[in-house]
């Protein structure tokens, strides 16, 4: 999860969407 935040909010949003 930290790695996602490191890459950027855009990537984090995509990953969050997949998780949810």
C-alpha positions, 0 to 999 in steps of 0.5 A: 500500500505504501508503494502505491502512495509513493508512485502517486495519487493517480496510481493509488486511486486505481489500486484503491478502486480495484481493492474496493 
